[in-house]
Every structure is written in C-alpha cells, then in structure tokens.
Amino acid sequence: MLKVKFVGASEGITGSCSWLWHTETNTQFLVDCGMHQGTHEEEWKNYQPFEFDPKQIQYVLLTHAHIDHCGLLPKLIKGGFKGWVYCTQATKEIAELMLMDAAKIGDLFQETDVRLIKWHVIDAGDFSWNKTLRLADGLSTTFKRSSHVLGACGISVTWSVNEDSKELKSIYFSGDIGCQLDDNAYLPLMKSDHQPYPKTNYIVMESTYGAVERDPGFKDANNRIDVLGKIICEAAYQKGGTVLIPAFSFHRTQEIIMDLLCWQWSRWPKSEYAGLMGGDKLKEDGTESYEKPLRILCDSPLGHRINEVYASQISKRLSNGKYQYLNKELAGRLSCSEGESSKLFSELVNTGCIYRKGHLIRCLTPENRKKTRYPESNSKYSVIIASSGMCDNGPVVEYIKKMRRDPKNTIVLTGYQSSGSLGRQLLEQSELEGVGSKQAQVINMSGYYSGHADQAKLLDYVFSLGSYSQESKPAHIFINHGIDDTKNALKLAIQERSGQKLHGDREVKSVEIAKKEWFDLNAGAYIDSQNEHSDQLMGRLASIEDKLSRLTDEISGLKLARY
Ligand SMILES: [Zn+2]
C-alpha cells in the first residue's frame, strides 16, 4: 500500500510537506520539507517536532528552492535524516544558497547542517523530462517542469498496486504551479508548465490564487515592460529622481533584470519617451552610444550568487536539443537571438555588467560591495534593484532610509508584502498620503510578477488534456497550499468545470481539501485512525510475544545446559 498524509501547507500557504509511506518495502519519504513563514504563530510551528521520525525518512523529493518548500531540510538533517534529496541541479544550487542565507539570519539550524544534505540531481548529463527514477521495488518517481521559478517541478510517484499484478497507480504533486501559458509565456524567463499525466489517479494541487483571475493587463508582457519603463522615465528623466526596486533575490531579481533589458533595448526606442535618451552618438572607439542612456545597479549579494546559477542553468539543453527552461518568447522581446538571450546571465556574471549602446546594468559582487560606500557612491544610477523584496533586510534598508523622504524618488514594489513588513508599511503609508505626498512615491507592481497560477490557469492545468483525454483515467484531486477561502473557491470551480464535461477535459472523480490524516492511495479512502491505532498495538503485542517466546526458549536451553 502507498499512503499519504498532508502534514504541511494543509492549513495555509507555507510549510509544504507531504509524508508518504510505501508499506510493502517500508519506504517512507517526503515531497518537500518547507518552512512555515508569516505570522509568529506560523513560525512557531518550525520549532515543533516533526510528525514523523526523520531517521525513518529515506528520500525527500523536492519541487523547488523556495524556503517554504525546502527550508526545514537542515532541521531534518539535525533530526537524523540520512537519506537523499532528489531535485533538479538548479533547485539544488539555489536551495543551498537560500538555506545558507537562512542559517545566517535564523536559529533553527546552522550552516554545517546545510552542508550535510545529500543531493541527488535528477537532470545531470543526458536528460529528458520523462526519466523514471527507482525509489524501491515497485515504487518510482518522475519529475515534470513547472514555470513557477528556475528549477521548479511537479513530481509524480508511481507504485505497483500489489506484488502479483502489473497494475500501477500514480499520484502527482503539483508543487507551486507557474502562471505561464502555452500560447502566452508572459513572464520573462520560464517555459510553460507540464501538466499532470493523463493517467494519474491522484493530483495534489496548490491553490494560492485559487479564488482570483489575473487582470488581463498583467498577462501582457509588453504592457508590463512599458508600465515599468514609463515609471522609470517619469521618475528618473522628468523628475530627476531615482527608482528603487526592492526585489526577492531568487527569480524576481532575474525577471526584473530581463524586463529592464527589454525596455532599454527594444521598447524604449519605440516609445513616446524615446527622445529622453538623446541622440545616438558614435564614440571615439567606434561604438555607438545614446547621449543619456539608462544606468541600472543591482545590489543584492544573494541575488548575485543566484545569477551565477541562472548563468549555467538557463542555457541548459535537454537531450533533444531544446532548452530545458528558457522561455523562447524572451528573445523576441529583447530583439535578439535565442542564443544571445540564453547567455545574458553569463555575461552579467563574467563581466559584472551588461552594456549596450551606453545602456548599462551592473551587478555588485559581494566583494565589490565591501569596497564601495553605498548608497552615496551609487547616485550615478537611475535605477537600483536591491534585496530584500519585503524591505526588512539587506541593502534595500539603507537605500530606503536615504531615498524615501525625497518626492522625486519612486519605490516600485514587485512582490508580496507580508503584514508587518517595511514594504507593507510603505504601501499603506503612501495610500494614506495620496497625491502630493512629500515622500517618495510608492508603486505596487507585484500583480504583474506573481509566479503563481490564477484560477483559470489552475483549472486548465487539471482539465485540459486535448487529444490525451482519450487515455486519461478519472482523477481524485486534493487541494492544499491555500487559505480556506481560496481552497473552497477552487474546489467549487473544479466541481463546476467537471460538471460541464467539456471535450478534451480530464474526468475528475472527486475533489477535496487535503487533510492531515493518513489516506490509503490503494483503496482511495482515509485510514480509520482507531483501526490503525489498534493495528499498531496488535503489531507491538505480536512482537512482544515473539520476543517472550524466544526468551523462554533461551531460558529453557540454559536450564537444560545446567542440569
Ligand atoms: Zn514557490
């Protein structure tokens, strides 16, 4: 039997962790082992013992490197976990950086615990997405691409229903589902997601934005780049101020860099603001440069390290020659070749900057940063991207101190701001003060950049199989990773769509909100905890009886020897 218990992210959107147990081979494993984040009450859960014994866990199958999915791996190590963590190369490298960073600022674990994690990279060498990896006899796993962030995957687990029959069943864990669409990969970097297998029996899906539809304007890449470009031109060129963009070090910083390149190279020259960069001059060395090019600084120590991973991974190709992750629409937006778009992070990492016709994006390395007096010495830049995304830590704190009291400046928020964060305070204060404020203007662009699928995408993710619907099996859906309202809204929406029985749709047998109880995936039913407890007691009794009988035999043997 394979059974599952949703021990994390069943009561919120953080702390993702599903516990699986293959009883025939006594293989226990997890899908994700994430940290609880947000309120103090949520964070307190990180200090509680795991529900399982870490020593008994043989594998962790990791969907991606966000801390709410991988953040408790070092705690698992501290608890005695000696097994392997399966994930992509990109996820391994980024998770290591994120966990080392978390070890420095938290007290849950140390850097030494992070170094002890044993990684099994699933996409080393000649790799294609349908590669099956054996976990135990009759138990295997397959990873499929997600567009959520670099390295992200959905994970399928397949098992034999019993030893004699050839019948296989499978359960698919979505991880975080990206928002890229097959015909409109509107965020900068990632290809669209793979969908769960048509033949899967179960789908476990996230529901972060299960209740909302994304604004159509947010799904338009050129619109997003133009909105950002307009903010920059008005703040930096017309008002003479600086634009500060607080950004998460992982993925958001890299997306913002690509959007700014698209603005510099492609959108700006065609926009109403084209005149602001002046004429195109021939320099003495024979190169061309605009009179007033846009100079951008990226000040994010962790972001710089993560850029190094993007440099090697975004250009990676599969065994069939296709890019593993790179969004082919990016090249068109940059007006360059796909090959050039795949090498931009390498250029940034190797030379410290990307320079074209006077336009510059420079990234401070941690070493450079120590030598530079900031932010004073960075006044020659019109745009500064700085970590952290919620403005509570990192270089952005100093920039905000210096910049927020000058109404010429603009702060552009690009990610979710949790309650109590400085970013949320800035947003609320600017809403209160409104137009005419004597502070820097605060603009919220987070809706454009969210990496989670909205309700329409989530429904298509489950249902739209096209020609594969012929071979599909009716699926049982578990919804997790959402607040109660979004989970319920998504459940209703799935039931409605299921009732429509559209041509090409997957048949959904049932849909429910994931619970923290053992579910028997062979039988398709929750395991009665009373029965399970009495089974465990009977098992322990049998083992005690067994030991007693062996002891009795031993004592009899001793007595015989004595007489
Ligand atoms: Zn995520």
Boltz pocket constraint, residues with backbone or C-beta under 6 A from the ligand:
constraints:
  - pocket:
      binder: B
      contacts: [[A, 64], [A, 66], [A, 148], [A, 176]]
      max_distance: 6.0
